[in-house]
Amino acid sequence: MTEIQQTNIAVANFIIDELHKDKPFNLVLNAGQTGALYNIASESHHLHSGFVRKLEATLRQRVNNGTGIILEVSDSNADLYYHVLSNYIAVHEKPENCIDQFIASGEFDKAFESVFGLPIGVVDSLGEVS
């Protein structure tokens, strides 16, 4: 996962955490958060949503100006924000695979050899035969 994707996921999680507040409320994002939300909206065209297109257009202006944004979150749009953000997270956040890490570290080979490996004397003898 790239650093930009990590930042975008962090901002998405922040916004999702804010969505529980009593509505309506104003969500204030700084320039960096606005840029991350713009990246998320830009990658969400597959949702075929007028909400996404409008959000992206609004955010593009702020990103070009290098400013933050104040978004009004209401009962009518909170689910839309959640859908866009949670979809982005689901696509880009890959859970750590402990098995892959175990194999990559070489610990799997050690464990395998200790359970199924041949004694060193046998391995040496087989080497002499071949």
Contacts in CASP RR format, 6 or more apart in sequence:
PFRMAT RR
TARGET T0000
AUTHOR 0000-0000-0000
METHOD contacts of the structure
MODEL  1
MTEIQQTNIAVANFIIDELHKDKPFNLVLNAGQTGALYNIASESHHLHSG
FVRKLEATLRQRVNNGTGIILEVSDSNADLYYHVLSNYIAVHEKPENCID
QFIASGEFDKAFESVFGLPIGVVDSLGEVS
1 9 0 8 1.000
1 92 0 8 1.000
1 93 0 8 1.000
1 94 0 8 1.000
4 36 0 8 1.000
4 39 0 8 1.000
5 92 0 8 1.000
7 36 0 8 1.000
8 36 0 8 1.000
8 39 0 8 1.000
8 40 0 8 1.000
8 88 0 8 1.000
8 92 0 8 1.000
9 88 0 8 1.000
9 89 0 8 1.000
9 92 0 8 1.000
9 93 0 8 1.000
10 36 0 8 1.000
11 29 0 8 1.000
11 32 0 8 1.000
11 33 0 8 1.000
11 36 0 8 1.000
11 37 0 8 1.000
11 40 0 8 1.000
12 36 0 8 1.000
12 37 0 8 1.000
12 40 0 8 1.000
12 85 0 8 1.000
12 86 0 8 1.000
12 88 0 8 1.000
12 89 0 8 1.000
13 85 0 8 1.000
13 89 0 8 1.000
14 33 0 8 1.000
15 27 0 8 1.000
15 29 0 8 1.000
15 37 0 8 1.000
15 81 0 8 1.000
15 85 0 8 1.000
16 81 0 8 1.000
16 82 0 8 1.000
16 85 0 8 1.000
16 86 0 8 1.000
18 27 0 8 1.000
18 73 0 8 1.000
19 73 0 8 1.000
19 78 0 8 1.000
19 81 0 8 1.000
19 82 0 8 1.000
21 73 0 8 1.000
23 73 0 8 1.000
23 74 0 8 1.000
23 75 0 8 1.000
23 78 0 8 1.000
24 72 0 8 1.000
24 73 0 8 1.000
24 74 0 8 1.000
24 75 0 8 1.000
25 72 0 8 1.000
25 73 0 8 1.000
26 70 0 8 1.000
26 71 0 8 1.000
26 72 0 8 1.000
26 73 0 8 1.000
27 70 0 8 1.000
27 71 0 8 1.000
27 72 0 8 1.000
27 73 0 8 1.000
28 68 0 8 1.000
28 69 0 8 1.000
28 70 0 8 1.000
29 37 0 8 1.000
29 68 0 8 1.000
29 69 0 8 1.000
29 70 0 8 1.000
29 71 0 8 1.000
30 68 0 8 1.000
31 62 0 8 1.000
31 63 0 8 1.000
31 66 0 8 1.000
31 67 0 8 1.000
31 68 0 8 1.000
32 68 0 8 1.000
33 68 0 8 1.000
34 59 0 8 1.000
34 62 0 8 1.000
34 63 0 8 1.000
34 66 0 8 1.000
34 67 0 8 1.000
34 68 0 8 1.000
34 69 0 8 1.000
35 59 0 8 1.000
35 62 0 8 1.000
35 63 0 8 1.000
37 55 0 8 1.000
37 59 0 8 1.000
37 69 0 8 1.000
38 56 0 8 1.000
38 59 0 8 1.000
38 60 0 8 1.000
38 62 0 8 1.000
38 63 0 8 1.000
40 84 0 8 1.000
40 85 0 8 1.000
40 88 0 8 1.000
41 52 0 8 1.000
41 55 0 8 1.000
41 56 0 8 1.000
41 59 0 8 1.000
41 84 0 8 1.000
42 56 0 8 1.000
43 88 0 8 1.000
43 91 0 8 1.000
44 52 0 8 1.000
44 56 0 8 1.000
44 84 0 8 1.000
44 87 0 8 1.000
44 88 0 8 1.000
45 52 0 8 1.000
45 53 0 8 1.000
47 83 0 8 1.000
47 84 0 8 1.000
47 87 0 8 1.000
49 80 0 8 1.000
49 84 0 8 1.000
51 77 0 8 1.000
51 80 0 8 1.000
51 84 0 8 1.000
52 84 0 8 1.000
55 84 0 8 1.000
58 69 0 8 1.000
59 69 0 8 1.000
62 68 0 8 1.000
62 69 0 8 1.000
73 81 0 8 1.000
102 108 0 8 1.000
118 126 0 8 1.000
END
